[in-house]
Amino acid sequence: MRPLTRIVFSAGVAYFLLVFAAGFVLGTIRQLWVVPWLGVMRAELLEMPLMLAVIVLAARFTVTRFRLPARAALRFFVGVLALALLLTAELTLVLGLRGLSIAEYVATREPISGTMYLMMLGVFAVMPWLVGRA
């Protein structure tokens, strides 16, 4: 593997791990303590600004730590790789733990928070590129 390819791959994996770990912790807190108090939609919407902050910080850390070149395509690929890993982890772990099919999982999503979640996935994918532009 060429050095730049290794750096981009490592950065994508690190970015995924940082955001996934934070999401796992926040999701656990949300499910155990916030959902019973506020309901699913409000709890998910309340978590999103925190996850946005995590995404921005993780992207900044990744770009800086791996010294990613200021090439948009490379940084965009880091985000897309991390998104692919995140979706794979979510579909295998979350659906496996909850015993749901993909169709059942989609059907159980709240319309408002589910739409916001999809938007957050897009933000997650492009954030390494966006922080590189700043």
C-alpha positions as CSV (number, residue, x, y, z in Angstrom):
1,M,0.0,0.0,0.0
2,R,1.4,3.4,-0.9
3,P,2.1,5.8,1.9
4,L,-0.6,8.3,0.9
5,T,-3.2,5.5,0.5
6,R,-2.3,4.2,4.0
7,I,-2.6,7.7,5.5
8,V,-6.0,8.2,3.9
9,F,-7.3,4.8,5.0
10,S,-6.0,5.2,8.5
11,A,-7.5,8.6,8.8
12,G,-10.9,7.3,7.6
13,V,-10.8,4.4,10.1
14,A,-9.8,6.8,13.0
15,Y,-12.5,9.3,12.1
16,F,-15.1,6.5,12.1
17,L,-13.8,5.1,15.4
18,L,-13.9,8.5,17.2
19,V,-17.4,9.3,16.0
20,F,-18.8,5.8,16.5
21,A,-17.4,5.6,20.1
22,A,-18.9,8.9,21.0
23,G,-22.2,7.9,19.4
24,F,-22.2,4.7,21.3
25,V,-21.8,6.5,24.6
26,L,-24.3,9.2,23.8
27,G,-26.7,6.7,22.4
28,T,-26.5,4.6,25.5
29,I,-27.2,7.6,27.7
30,R,-30.0,8.7,25.4
31,Q,-31.7,5.3,25.5
32,L,-31.3,4.6,29.2
33,W,-32.1,8.1,30.7
34,V,-33.3,10.6,28.2
35,V,-35.9,8.6,26.1
36,P,-37.9,7.6,29.2
37,W,-38.0,11.3,30.3
38,L,-38.5,13.1,26.9
39,G,-39.5,10.5,24.4
40,V,-37.7,9.2,21.4
41,M,-37.9,12.1,19.0
42,R,-36.9,14.8,21.5
43,A,-34.1,12.6,22.9
44,E,-32.7,12.1,19.4
45,L,-33.0,15.7,18.5
46,L,-31.3,16.7,21.8
47,E,-28.4,14.4,21.0
48,M,-27.8,15.8,17.5
49,P,-26.0,19.0,18.4
50,L,-23.7,17.0,20.7
51,M,-23.0,14.6,17.8
52,L,-22.4,17.6,15.5
53,A,-19.8,18.9,17.9
54,V,-18.2,15.4,18.1
55,I,-18.1,15.2,14.3
56,V,-16.5,18.6,13.9
57,L,-13.9,17.9,16.6
58,A,-13.1,14.4,15.2
59,A,-12.7,15.7,11.7
60,R,-10.4,18.5,12.8
61,F,-8.4,16.0,14.9
62,T,-8.2,13.5,12.0
63,V,-7.1,16.1,9.4
64,T,-4.5,17.5,11.8
65,R,-3.2,14.2,13.3
66,F,-2.8,12.5,9.9
67,R,-1.6,15.7,8.2
68,L,-4.0,15.1,5.3
69,P,-3.0,17.0,2.2
70,A,-5.3,19.9,1.3
71,R,-6.7,18.0,-1.6
72,A,-10.5,18.0,-1.6
73,A,-10.8,14.5,-3.1
74,L,-8.6,12.9,-0.4
75,R,-10.4,14.5,2.4
76,F,-13.8,13.7,0.9
77,F,-12.7,10.1,0.5
78,V,-11.8,10.0,4.2
79,G,-15.3,11.0,5.1
80,V,-16.9,8.6,2.6
81,L,-14.8,5.7,4.0
82,A,-15.8,6.6,7.5
83,L,-19.4,6.8,6.5
84,A,-19.3,3.3,4.9
85,L,-17.7,1.9,8.1
86,L,-20.3,3.7,10.2
87,L,-23.2,2.3,8.2
88,T,-21.7,-1.2,8.1
89,A,-21.3,-1.1,11.9
90,E,-24.7,0.3,12.5
91,L,-26.5,-2.2,10.2
92,T,-24.6,-5.2,11.7
93,L,-24.4,-4.3,15.3
94,V,-27.5,-2.2,16.0
95,L,-29.8,-4.3,13.9
96,G,-28.2,-7.5,15.1
97,L,-28.6,-6.5,18.8
98,R,-32.2,-5.3,18.3
99,G,-33.1,-8.2,16.0
100,L,-34.6,-6.0,13.3
101,S,-34.5,-6.2,9.5
102,I,-33.5,-3.0,7.6
103,A,-37.1,-2.4,6.6
104,E,-38.2,-2.7,10.3
105,Y,-35.4,-0.4,11.4
106,V,-36.4,2.3,8.8
107,A,-40.1,1.9,9.8
108,T,-39.4,2.5,13.5
109,R,-37.5,5.8,12.9
110,E,-39.3,8.9,13.9
111,P,-40.0,11.0,10.7
112,I,-38.4,14.2,12.0
113,S,-35.5,12.8,13.9
114,G,-35.0,10.2,11.2
115,T,-34.7,12.9,8.5
116,M,-32.3,14.8,10.7
117,Y,-30.2,11.7,11.2
118,L,-29.9,11.2,7.4
119,M,-28.8,14.8,7.2
120,M,-26.2,14.2,9.9
121,L,-24.8,11.3,8.0
122,G,-24.2,13.6,5.1
123,V,-22.5,16.2,7.3
124,F,-20.4,13.4,8.8
125,A,-19.3,12.3,5.3
126,V,-18.2,15.8,4.2
127,M,-16.8,17.2,7.4
128,P,-13.1,16.3,6.8
129,W,-13.4,18.2,3.6
130,L,-15.2,21.2,5.2
131,V,-12.7,21.5,8.1
132,G,-9.9,21.4,5.6
133,R,-11.4,24.5,3.8
134,A,-11.6,26.5,7.0
